[in-house]
């Protein structure tokens, strides 16, 4: 069914939402496998090609930069032409990113690798809207579960990503990582096919007649900036730590397969809780879930500081993954619950622009932090963004309590 055909039935209903969630989760499973591959290989490939090893994580930062630069334009593009058009465009650019990255390894061209990663980042900005697309046709009580279940597709992506790295490394060429990058064309072809099974509403003239509110009015609902700040710093903490992990493990004497397996189980931990995170949010609300996520991120830092044995990396990265899931799904649910349809493209676009911007800074900074202070410096530094998110969450809780008081003027 096309977007235009489905726009006649704009009233949310559960069967339609369940179908879309199933398709989006499958897309997340296949297409989502490429981003862990880029993360796993980015620092390692950068270290091979870069003259200055402090810039080893620049390719990963470039992917974040590509996502940041296109997050808002992609949201507005989808608001004008529909979600499917955006998903198709992202998939095509992702294929181009994989091809350019493979060519970069063959040619020994660091800057071409960075360009390939920029295109991968543009794709990431479109995949980030899978979770919002799941709410487009969902009843209010199903929205947290819809978001959570779509992100659960990342569990399969985690398992696929490590297999892609280990099974394709020597394919096509003896040059490291060429096969892995080239293979990333495949999941994007699968994703393009799957979009034809989506039943999402298309923008209509009726929608266009309802103007988006000015930001002054939107931000009167303090839940929106709180959700954005929490999403930014939860994702930034995860990116900073995960991007540095392969470099730290190699520096500690572990091999690429060990690093790939640790990142794989980290990504499993990121998405496996999604099978129940939405149900927890529906029962207790997003704020307590975000708070638990922040505590788990601090626990990750503590474990990472306690030792550099293989099991320390596994435990720290698993805590990081679960903490990210609780924090990010909670923040996304909080934003979705307070986001009006007319404001959707603008608010979601700015939210993801800020998230991707924080991820870019984290990915770019991780190489410098590793080069200057090592692994312990990185995992100590992540406590700052966690603290900022905690303060924002506390502010939001106090504000919500005041708003609920009798006689409070809104």
C-alpha positions as CSV (number, residue, x, y, z in Angstrom):
1,X,0.0,0.0,0.0
2,X,1.3,3.4,-0.9
3,X,1.7,6.4,1.4
4,X,-1.0,8.2,-0.6
5,X,-3.5,5.4,-0.2
6,X,-2.9,5.1,3.5
7,X,-3.3,8.8,4.1
8,X,-7.1,8.4,4.0
9,X,-6.9,6.4,7.1
10,X,-5.1,8.7,9.5
11,X,-6.8,7.6,12.6
12,X,-4.3,5.5,14.6
13,X,-5.2,1.8,15.0
14,X,-3.3,-1.0,16.6
15,X,-3.3,-3.6,13.7
16,X,-1.9,-1.1,11.3
17,X,0.7,0.0,13.9
18,X,1.7,-3.5,14.6
19,X,2.3,-4.2,10.9
20,X,4.4,-1.1,10.6
21,X,6.4,-1.9,13.7
22,X,7.1,-5.4,12.3
23,X,8.4,-4.0,9.0
24,X,10.4,-1.2,10.7
25,X,11.9,-3.7,13.2
26,X,13.0,-5.9,10.3
27,X,14.5,-3.0,8.4
28,X,16.3,-2.0,11.6
29,X,17.6,-5.6,11.9
30,X,19.1,-5.7,8.4
31,X,20.1,-2.1,7.7
32,X,21.1,-1.5,11.3
33,X,23.8,-4.1,11.0
34,X,25.9,-1.7,9.0
35,X,26.4,1.0,11.6
36,X,28.2,-1.3,14.2
37,X,30.4,-2.4,11.3
38,X,31.3,1.2,10.7
39,X,31.9,1.7,14.4
40,X,34.0,-1.4,14.8
41,X,36.2,-0.7,11.7
42,X,36.3,3.1,11.8
43,X,39.0,3.6,14.3
44,X,41.0,0.6,13.1
45,X,40.8,1.6,9.4
46,X,41.5,5.2,10.4
47,X,44.6,4.1,12.3
48,X,45.9,2.3,9.2
49,X,45.4,5.2,6.8
50,X,45.9,8.3,9.0
51,X,49.3,9.8,9.3
52,X,48.5,11.1,12.8
53,X,47.0,8.4,15.0
54,X,45.1,11.0,17.0
55,X,42.8,11.3,14.0
56,X,42.1,7.6,13.8
57,X,38.5,8.1,14.9
58,X,37.9,10.9,12.5
59,X,36.0,8.7,10.0
60,X,33.5,7.7,12.8
61,X,33.2,11.4,13.6
62,X,32.5,12.1,9.9
63,X,29.6,9.7,10.0
64,X,28.2,11.5,12.9
65,X,28.8,14.8,11.1
66,X,26.9,13.6,8.1
67,X,24.0,12.5,10.3
68,X,24.0,15.8,12.2
69,X,24.1,17.9,9.1
70,X,21.2,16.1,7.5
71,X,19.0,15.3,10.5
72,X,16.8,18.3,10.3
73,X,16.7,18.5,6.4
74,X,15.8,14.8,6.3
75,X,13.0,15.3,8.8
76,X,11.6,18.2,6.7
77,X,12.1,16.2,3.6
78,X,10.0,13.3,5.1
79,X,7.5,15.9,6.2
80,X,7.1,17.0,2.6
81,X,7.5,13.8,0.7
82,X,6.8,11.0,3.2
83,X,8.8,8.6,5.3
84,X,9.4,6.1,2.5
85,X,11.1,8.7,0.2
86,X,13.5,9.5,3.0
87,X,14.2,5.9,3.7
88,X,14.9,5.2,0.1
89,X,17.2,8.1,-0.2
90,X,19.1,7.1,2.9
91,X,19.5,3.5,1.7
92,X,21.0,4.6,-1.7
93,X,23.5,6.9,0.1
94,X,24.4,4.2,2.5
95,X,25.3,1.9,-0.4
96,X,27.5,4.7,-1.8
97,X,29.2,5.0,1.6
98,X,30.1,1.3,1.7
99,X,31.5,1.4,-1.8
100,X,33.6,4.6,-1.2
101,X,34.9,3.1,2.1
102,X,36.0,-0.1,0.3
103,X,37.7,2.0,-2.4
104,X,39.4,4.1,0.2
105,X,41.0,1.0,1.7
106,X,42.2,-0.2,-1.7
107,X,43.7,3.1,-2.5
108,X,45.0,3.9,1.0
109,X,43.1,7.2,0.9
110,X,42.2,8.4,4.4
111,X,40.0,11.3,3.2
112,X,38.0,9.1,0.8
113,X,37.3,6.9,3.8
114,X,36.0,9.9,5.7
115,X,33.8,10.8,2.7
116,X,32.4,7.3,2.7
117,X,31.6,7.6,6.4
118,X,29.8,10.9,5.8
119,X,27.4,9.1,3.4
120,X,27.0,6.4,6.1
121,X,26.1,9.1,8.5
122,X,23.4,10.5,6.2
123,X,21.9,7.1,6.2
124,X,22.0,7.0,10.0
125,X,20.0,10.2,10.1
126,X,17.2,8.4,8.2
127,X,17.4,5.2,10.3
128,X,16.9,7.3,13.4
129,X,13.5,8.2,12.1
130,X,12.4,4.5,12.1
131,X,11.5,4.9,15.8
132,X,9.3,8.0,15.1
133,X,7.7,6.4,12.0
134,X,6.5,3.6,14.3
135,X,4.5,6.1,16.3
136,X,2.8,7.7,13.2
137,X,0.0,5.2,13.2
138,X,0.1,4.0,16.8
139,X,-2.5,4.7,19.5
140,X,-1.1,6.7,22.4
141,X,-0.8,3.7,24.8
142,X,1.1,1.7,22.1
143,X,3.7,4.4,21.3
144,X,6.3,3.5,23.9
145,X,6.1,-0.2,22.9
146,X,6.3,0.7,19.2
147,X,9.5,2.7,19.7
148,X,11.0,0.0,21.9
149,X,10.1,-2.9,19.5
150,X,11.5,-1.1,16.5
151,X,14.8,-0.5,18.3
152,X,14.7,-4.2,19.3
153,X,15.5,-5.0,15.6
154,X,19.0,-3.8,16.6
155,X,19.5,-7.1,18.4
156,X,19.6,-9.0,15.2
157,X,21.7,-6.2,13.7
158,X,24.3,-6.7,16.5
159,X,24.6,-10.4,15.7
160,X,24.8,-9.7,11.9
161,X,27.4,-7.0,12.2
162,X,30.1,-9.1,13.9
163,X,29.5,-11.8,11.3
164,X,29.9,-9.3,8.5
165,X,33.3,-8.2,9.9
166,X,34.7,-11.7,10.6
167,X,33.3,-13.4,7.4
168,X,34.0,-10.8,4.8
169,X,37.3,-9.3,5.9
170,X,39.3,-11.3,3.4
171,X,36.7,-11.3,0.6
172,X,37.5,-9.5,-2.7
173,X,40.9,-8.4,-1.6
174,X,43.7,-9.1,0.9
175,X,43.6,-5.4,1.9
176,X,41.9,-5.2,5.4
177,X,38.2,-4.4,5.6
178,X,37.5,-4.1,1.9
179,X,35.1,-7.0,1.8
180,X,33.3,-5.8,4.9
181,X,32.7,-2.4,3.5
182,X,31.7,-3.6,0.1
183,X,29.2,-6.1,1.6
184,X,27.2,-3.2,3.1
185,X,25.4,-2.8,-0.2
186,X,23.4,-5.9,0.6
187,X,21.5,-4.9,3.8
188,X,20.5,-1.6,2.1
189,X,19.0,-3.4,-0.9
190,X,17.0,-5.5,1.6
191,X,15.8,-2.3,3.3
192,X,14.6,-0.8,0.1
193,X,12.5,-3.8,-0.7
194,X,11.0,-3.8,2.8
195,X,9.8,-0.2,2.6
196,X,7.2,-1.3,0.0
197,X,5.4,-3.2,2.9
198,X,5.1,0.0,5.1
199,X,1.6,1.5,5.5
200,X,2.4,5.0,6.6
201,X,0.4,8.2,6.2
202,X,1.6,10.6,3.6
203,X,1.6,14.4,4.0
204,X,-1.6,16.0,2.8
205,X,-2.9,19.5,2.1
206,X,-5.0,19.2,5.2
207,X,-1.8,18.7,7.3
208,X,-0.1,21.7,5.6
209,X,-3.0,24.0,6.7
210,X,-2.1,23.3,10.4
211,X,0.9,25.4,11.1
212,X,3.7,24.3,13.4
213,X,3.9,26.3,16.6
214,X,6.7,28.8,17.2
215,X,9.6,27.5,19.3
216,X,8.7,29.8,22.2
217,X,5.4,28.1,22.5
218,X,6.8,24.6,22.0
219,X,9.4,25.0,24.7
220,X,6.8,26.0,27.3
221,X,6.3,22.3,27.7
222,X,9.5,21.6,29.6
223,X,9.3,17.9,28.8
224,X,10.5,18.7,25.3
225,X,13.9,20.3,26.2
226,X,14.4,17.8,29.0
227,X,13.9,14.9,26.5
228,X,16.3,16.4,24.1
229,X,19.0,17.0,26.6
230,X,18.7,13.5,28.0
231,X,18.8,12.0,24.5
232,X,21.8,14.1,23.5
233,X,24.0,13.2,26.5
234,X,22.9,9.5,26.7
235,X,23.8,9.0,23.1
236,X,27.0,11.1,23.4
237,X,28.2,9.0,26.4
238,X,27.6,5.8,24.5
239,X,29.3,7.0,21.4
240,X,32.4,8.3,23.2
241,X,32.9,5.0,25.0
242,X,32.0,2.7,22.2
243,X,34.2,4.5,19.6
244,X,37.2,4.3,21.9
245,X,36.7,0.6,22.8
246,X,38.3,-1.1,19.8
247,X,41.3,1.2,20.0
248,X,41.7,0.6,23.8
249,X,41.4,-3.2,23.4
250,X,44.0,-3.3,20.6
251,X,46.3,-1.2,22.8
252,X,45.8,-3.7,25.6
253,X,46.9,-6.5,23.4
254,X,43.6,-7.9,22.2
255,X,42.9,-8.6,18.5
256,X,40.2,-7.3,16.1
257,X,38.0,-10.4,16.6
258,X,38.0,-9.7,20.4
259,X,37.1,-6.1,19.8
260,X,34.3,-7.1,17.3
261,X,32.8,-9.5,19.8
262,X,32.8,-7.0,22.7
263,X,31.1,-4.4,20.4
264,X,28.7,-7.1,19.3
265,X,27.6,-7.9,22.8
266,X,27.5,-4.2,23.6
267,X,25.0,-3.7,20.7
268,X,23.0,-6.8,21.9
269,X,22.8,-5.1,25.3
270,X,21.7,-1.9,23.6
271,X,18.7,-3.5,21.9
272,X,17.7,-6.7,23.8
273,X,16.0,-4.7,26.6
274,X,13.8,-3.1,24.0
275,X,11.5,-6.2,24.2
276,X,10.3,-4.9,27.6
277,X,11.5,-1.3,27.9
278,X,8.3,0.0,26.3
279,X,6.1,-2.0,28.6
280,X,8.0,-0.6,31.6
281,X,7.7,3.0,30.3
282,X,3.9,2.4,29.7
283,X,3.6,1.3,33.4
284,X,5.9,3.8,35.3
285,X,6.5,6.6,32.8
286,X,9.7,7.6,31.0
287,X,11.5,9.6,33.7
288,X,12.2,6.7,36.1
289,X,13.5,4.6,33.1
290,X,15.8,7.4,32.0
291,X,17.1,7.7,35.6
292,X,18.0,4.0,35.7
293,X,19.7,4.3,32.4
294,X,21.9,7.1,33.8
295,X,22.9,5.0,36.8
296,X,23.9,2.2,34.5
297,X,26.1,4.5,32.5
298,X,27.9,5.5,35.6
299,X,28.3,1.8,36.5
300,X,29.9,1.3,33.1
301,X,32.5,3.9,33.9
302,X,33.2,2.4,37.3
303,X,33.8,-1.1,35.8
304,X,36.0,0.2,33.0
305,X,38.1,2.0,35.6
306,X,38.5,-1.1,37.7
307,X,40.5,-3.1,35.1
308,X,41.5,-3.9,31.5
309,X,41.0,-7.6,31.4
310,X,38.8,-9.0,28.6
311,X,35.9,-9.5,31.0
312,X,36.1,-5.9,32.2
313,X,35.5,-4.7,28.6
314,X,32.6,-7.1,28.2
315,X,30.9,-6.1,31.5
316,X,31.5,-2.3,30.9
317,X,30.2,-2.4,27.4
318,X,27.1,-4.4,28.3
319,X,26.3,-1.9,31.1
320,X,26.8,0.8,28.5
321,X,24.4,-0.8,26.1
322,X,21.6,-1.4,28.7
323,X,22.1,2.2,30.1
324,X,21.8,3.6,26.6
325,X,18.6,1.6,25.9
326,X,16.8,2.8,29.1
327,X,18.0,6.4,28.7
328,X,17.4,6.8,24.9
329,X,14.1,4.9,24.7
330,X,12.9,6.8,27.7
331,X,13.9,10.1,26.2
332,X,12.3,9.3,22.9
333,X,9.1,8.3,24.5
334,X,9.0,11.5,26.6
335,X,9.5,13.5,23.4
336,X,6.8,11.6,21.4
337,X,4.3,12.0,24.2
338,X,4.6,15.8,24.1
339,X,5.0,16.3,20.4
340,X,2.0,17.5,18.4
341,X,1.5,16.2,14.8
342,X,1.9,19.7,13.3
343,X,5.2,20.2,15.1
344,X,6.5,16.6,14.4
345,X,8.9,17.3,11.5
346,X,10.4,20.4,13.2
347,X,10.8,19.0,16.7
348,X,12.0,15.6,15.7
349,X,14.4,17.1,13.2
350,X,15.9,19.5,15.8
351,X,16.1,16.7,18.4
352,X,18.0,14.4,16.1
353,X,20.2,17.3,14.9
354,X,21.2,17.9,18.5
355,X,21.7,14.1,19.2
356,X,23.8,13.7,16.1
357,X,25.8,16.8,16.9
358,X,26.6,15.4,20.4
359,X,27.6,12.1,18.8
360,X,29.9,13.9,16.3
361,X,31.7,15.7,19.1
362,X,32.0,12.5,21.1
363,X,33.3,10.5,18.2
364,X,35.8,13.2,17.2
365,X,36.9,13.8,20.8
366,X,37.4,10.1,21.5
367,X,40.6,9.8,19.4
368,X,42.2,12.8,21.1
369,X,41.2,11.6,24.5
370,X,42.6,8.2,23.8
371,X,45.8,9.6,22.4
372,X,46.3,12.1,25.3
373,X,45.1,10.2,28.4
374,X,44.2,6.7,27.4
375,X,41.2,4.5,28.2
376,X,40.9,5.6,31.8
377,X,40.7,9.2,30.8
378,X,37.9,8.4,28.3
379,X,35.7,6.5,30.8
380,X,36.3,9.2,33.4
381,X,35.2,12.0,31.0
382,X,31.8,10.4,30.3
383,X,30.7,11.1,33.8
384,X,30.2,14.8,32.9
385,X,27.5,14.3,30.2
386,X,25.8,11.8,32.5
387,X,25.7,14.5,35.2
388,X,24.3,17.1,32.9
389,X,21.5,14.7,31.8
390,X,20.7,13.9,35.4
391,X,20.4,17.6,36.3
392,X,18.1,18.1,33.3
393,X,16.0,15.1,34.4
394,X,15.7,16.4,38.0
395,X,14.7,19.8,36.7
396,X,12.0,18.3,34.6
397,X,10.7,16.2,37.5
398,X,10.5,19.3,39.7
399,X,8.8,21.3,37.0
400,X,6.3,18.5,36.4
401,X,5.5,18.3,40.1
402,X,4.9,22.0,40.3
403,X,2.7,21.9,37.2
404,X,0.6,19.2,38.8
405,X,-0.1,21.3,42.0
406,X,-3.6,22.8,42.3
407,X,-3.8,26.3,41.1
408,X,-0.6,26.2,39.2
409,X,-0.8,28.5,36.1
410,X,0.4,26.8,32.9
